[in-house]
Amino acid sequence: MKQKVSQISPDKLYASLLKRKNEQEQQARLKSPIITANKYLVSSNRNSGGTQKIEAKKSRPASGKDLKDVSKVLLKKTNARQNSKLVEAKENSQNLSTSALSLLLKIKQDKHENKQSQIQQAKDLYNQETIQKKYQKLMEMTKQQQQLILKPKLFKGPRSISNPDISTMQLQIVKANGQSAAGMLYNGQTKTNQDIYKLIPKFCHRENDWYIQVSDGHGTNGHQVAQFLQEVLPQFVQQGVIHMTSCYERDKQINQVLKNCFLQTSDELMDSGIDITYSGATTVVVLSFDNVLYCANIGDSRAIIGRYDNKLSVIELSKDHKPDCFLEQARILQRGGRVQAYSDEDGNPIGPARVWKLDEDVPGLAMSRSFGDYVASQVGVICEPEIIKHSLLPCDKFIVVASDGIWEFLSNEQVVEIIYEYYKKDDSQGACQKLIQLAREAWQREDEVIDDITIVVAFIK
């Protein structure tokens, strides 16, 4: 026989479940610790009616309708919680996306800025390394040239007319003259001559030794500075070289002695009371010891030798110290200065390069080495001379020492050609006069003013 499956109504099922729940709660209460009644508390029947109603409602069996209502309510609450969680999750996701996007943008921006700064740093480092390499290369080349100059020449074979030993040849200055002329201002008025020269034959009481000096002042008190140099510098040089009795001793010490003499003269100038804030002077000195010349120079005055060996040629005894020369400019920049020419309204450069302070348009000095010039000396302008040695040859005919008034518009070759004609006449004074005349004419053609002009010509026999 088929066994009948008993069907339990929902009401009975609910009552059974409720009963089991009540039993479990009663057992839990029995297991919990007993709380002793407080004798000071008075029982009240205020809420007893409400409690009885609630108990009666709990004990009442639930109908099918009530169960459906309960299930609907529970379902709604569940859906509401799920929806709220979904909304919250969506909002959190959006917030996270926004934060992540902003973070990515910031990282990208930081990377770009870091990359740009790294590129700039790399460029700066490359420029510094390039300048340093060029500086080292030039220093090495200069050292090699000095070694070649100082290195004694070796001659193969016996001494003869075609192969002489230079150290035994008696070549010396036999005659020297100088002349100086004041320049002219814009209004045609003659200006104060700030050039000066010094000629001392039999220097240090030696028959064949000569001292030649040309100084070119600039600034308001440039003439005072030049006059001071003419008086003081030769004394220091004489004190420094008078004890040198041999060629070996002289070659070994002369460079340091001349540098010390220039520095001592600069110190004396600082204490002289002359206002050198924006005033100073360039100076070139030529010392002749028998058949050997030493030239010490600061600035843009110049010394050359006229040589005739089947044709005329020029031997430079000095180098002009201009601010845009590589080594000079590197020193000025390193000491906080800048090098720049005057410029017109369109920014085009006018005239020579000049030395300026980094944050001010002063002093505007057109040379990189000089005596005085206190403001310029703070940004790399120095008074340390560059020294060149030259051993005279039979083909060396004359020495020319002059301020930039000569060299501004006349080339070395033009000067040598003009003086050679007077050398053949043995007229050094006539050579000086002719060069000053030609230089003034060139200034009148090329400029509205005329600079001071000074020249010394010495004949060699």
Disulfide bonds with the S-S distance in Angstrom:
none
